[in-house]
Amino acid sequence: MVKSGVLKLFKQSNDDLFVRYIKEYKNDLYRLAKSILRNEADVEEAVSETIVKAYSNIEKLRSFNKFKPWIMQILANECYRICKSRSRITCQEDVQDYSEVIYDTYDYNDGMWSLVNCLDEEFKAVVVLFYYEDMSIRNISKILDIPPGTVKSRLSRAREKLKMLIEREGGNFYGQF
């Protein structure tokens, strides 16, 4: 009887931590999903499915200290699954202007966010995770399931593309990347 009471407390504690971390990282989840999927309905589906899958597999998480990279990896996998299942091309005219999206944490009206959204998906995902989510190259590598060298290469190429976009726009964003 004592063991079942302890197990209930442990389960409740994990549930409370799970809910707290989901609330803490909800904008991060949305931002990553939006950078991969672009379509609002797909983004909502990916985030919802990610939360369900994460909760169902919470026992596989070794430590809540690694919750963010763990759930971001689940989300990235879910986003790519949706991309494959939809097998469609989204026209640029159909894509919402990302600079209009307001997040709690960052000011995206500075123009840089809209430039980041001009990047190809493979570059945008690493830029969002590295610069906006402050994730390490190692964690990005795990989340996107690519080698660390590829992450570094994509970051470097993304910086070059952003510099070209900045120069073309005539903006002065130097020092941000």
C-alpha positions as CSV (number, residue, x, y, z in Angstrom):
1,M,0.0,0.0,0.0
2,V,2.8,2.4,0.8
3,K,4.5,1.7,-2.5
4,S,1.4,2.6,-4.5
5,G,1.1,5.9,-2.6
6,V,4.7,6.7,-3.4
7,L,4.2,5.8,-7.0
8,K,1.1,8.0,-7.2
9,L,3.1,10.9,-5.7
10,F,6.0,10.3,-8.2
11,K,3.6,10.1,-11.1
12,Q,1.8,13.3,-10.0
13,S,5.2,15.0,-9.6
14,N,6.2,14.0,-13.1
15,D,2.8,15.2,-14.5
16,D,3.2,18.6,-12.8
17,L,6.8,18.9,-14.2
18,F,5.6,17.9,-17.7
19,V,2.8,20.5,-17.6
20,R,5.2,23.2,-16.3
21,Y,7.8,22.5,-19.0
22,I,5.1,22.4,-21.8
23,K,3.9,25.9,-20.6
24,E,7.5,27.1,-20.5
25,Y,8.5,25.9,-23.9
26,K,5.2,26.4,-25.8
27,N,6.5,29.4,-27.8
28,D,9.7,27.5,-28.6
29,L,7.7,24.5,-29.9
30,Y,5.5,26.8,-32.0
31,R,8.5,28.7,-33.4
32,L,10.3,25.5,-34.5
33,A,7.2,23.9,-36.0
34,K,6.4,27.2,-37.8
35,S,9.9,27.3,-39.2
36,I,9.6,23.8,-40.7
37,L,5.9,23.6,-41.7
38,R,4.7,27.2,-42.3
39,N,1.0,26.1,-42.5
40,E,-0.8,27.1,-39.3
41,A,-3.0,24.0,-39.2
42,D,0.0,21.7,-39.7
43,V,1.9,23.6,-37.0
44,E,-1.0,23.1,-34.5
45,E,-1.2,19.4,-35.4
46,A,2.5,18.9,-35.0
47,V,2.6,20.6,-31.6
48,S,-0.4,18.8,-30.4
49,E,0.9,15.4,-31.5
50,T,4.3,16.2,-30.0
51,I,2.7,16.8,-26.6
52,V,0.7,13.6,-26.8
53,K,3.7,11.5,-27.9
54,A,6.0,13.1,-25.3
55,Y,3.5,12.5,-22.5
56,S,2.9,8.9,-23.6
57,N,6.7,8.3,-23.6
58,I,7.7,10.4,-20.5
59,E,9.2,7.3,-18.9
60,K,11.8,7.3,-21.6
61,L,13.1,10.7,-20.5
62,R,16.0,10.0,-18.2
63,S,16.1,13.5,-16.7
64,F,13.8,16.6,-16.9
65,N,17.1,18.6,-17.3
66,K,17.1,17.3,-20.9
67,F,13.4,17.9,-21.5
68,K,13.8,20.7,-24.1
69,P,16.1,18.9,-26.5
70,W,14.0,15.8,-26.0
71,I,10.7,17.4,-26.9
72,M,12.2,19.5,-29.7
73,Q,13.5,16.3,-31.3
74,I,10.0,14.7,-31.0
75,L,8.6,17.9,-32.6
76,A,11.1,17.9,-35.5
77,N,10.3,14.3,-36.2
78,E,6.6,15.0,-36.1
79,C,7.0,18.0,-38.5
80,Y,9.0,16.0,-41.0
81,R,6.4,13.2,-40.8
82,I,3.7,15.7,-41.6
83,C,5.7,17.2,-44.5
84,K,6.1,13.7,-46.0
85,S,2.4,12.8,-45.5
86,R,1.2,16.1,-47.0
87,S,3.6,15.9,-50.0
88,R,2.6,19.3,-51.1
89,I,4.3,22.5,-52.2
90,T,3.2,25.8,-50.5
91,C,3.3,28.9,-52.6
92,Q,5.1,31.8,-51.1
93,E,1.9,33.9,-51.5
94,D,0.0,31.4,-49.2
95,V,2.5,31.7,-46.4
96,Q,1.7,34.0,-43.6
97,D,4.1,36.9,-43.1
98,Y,6.0,35.7,-40.1
99,S,6.9,39.2,-38.9
100,E,3.2,39.7,-38.0
101,V,3.4,36.8,-35.5
102,I,4.0,38.1,-32.0
103,Y,5.8,36.0,-29.4
104,D,6.1,36.6,-25.7
105,T,9.9,36.4,-25.6
106,Y,11.4,38.2,-28.6
107,D,10.8,41.3,-30.8
108,Y,10.4,40.0,-34.3
109,N,9.5,43.3,-35.8
110,D,13.2,44.2,-36.3
111,G,13.3,42.7,-39.8
112,M,15.7,39.9,-39.0
113,W,13.0,37.4,-38.3
114,S,11.5,38.0,-41.8
115,L,14.9,37.5,-43.3
116,V,15.4,34.3,-41.5
117,N,12.1,33.1,-42.9
118,C,13.4,33.7,-46.4
119,L,16.0,30.9,-45.9
120,D,15.4,27.4,-47.2
121,E,14.0,25.0,-44.6
122,E,17.3,23.2,-43.9
123,F,19.0,26.5,-43.0
124,K,16.1,28.1,-41.2
125,A,15.7,25.2,-38.8
126,V,19.3,25.4,-37.6
127,V,19.2,29.2,-37.3
128,V,16.0,29.1,-35.3
129,L,17.4,26.4,-32.9
130,F,20.8,28.0,-32.6
131,Y,20.1,31.7,-32.4
132,Y,16.5,31.9,-31.2
133,E,16.4,28.8,-28.9
134,D,20.1,29.0,-27.8
135,M,20.6,25.3,-28.4
136,S,24.1,23.8,-28.8
137,I,25.3,22.3,-32.0
138,R,25.3,18.9,-30.3
139,N,21.6,19.3,-29.3
140,I,20.7,20.6,-32.8
141,S,22.4,17.6,-34.3
142,K,20.3,15.2,-32.1
143,I,17.1,17.1,-32.7
144,L,17.5,17.2,-36.5
145,D,19.2,13.8,-36.7
146,I,22.2,15.2,-38.7
147,P,25.9,15.1,-37.9
148,P,27.3,18.1,-35.9
149,G,29.5,19.0,-38.9
150,T,26.4,19.4,-41.0
151,V,24.9,21.7,-38.4
152,K,28.0,23.8,-38.5
153,S,28.1,23.9,-42.3
154,R,24.4,24.8,-42.5
155,L,24.9,27.6,-39.9
156,S,27.8,29.0,-41.9
157,R,25.9,28.9,-45.2
158,A,22.9,30.4,-43.5
159,R,25.0,33.3,-42.2
160,E,26.3,33.9,-45.7
161,K,22.8,33.8,-47.2
162,L,21.6,36.2,-44.5
163,K,24.4,38.6,-45.2
164,M,23.5,38.6,-48.8
165,L,19.8,39.2,-48.0
166,I,20.8,42.1,-45.7
167,E,23.0,43.7,-48.3
168,R,20.2,43.3,-50.9
169,E,17.7,44.9,-48.5
170,G,20.1,47.7,-47.7
171,G,19.6,47.0,-44.0
172,N,22.2,47.4,-41.3
173,F,21.9,44.2,-39.2
174,Y,25.7,43.6,-38.9
175,G,26.8,42.0,-35.7
176,Q,23.6,40.0,-35.2
177,F,25.1,36.9,-37.0
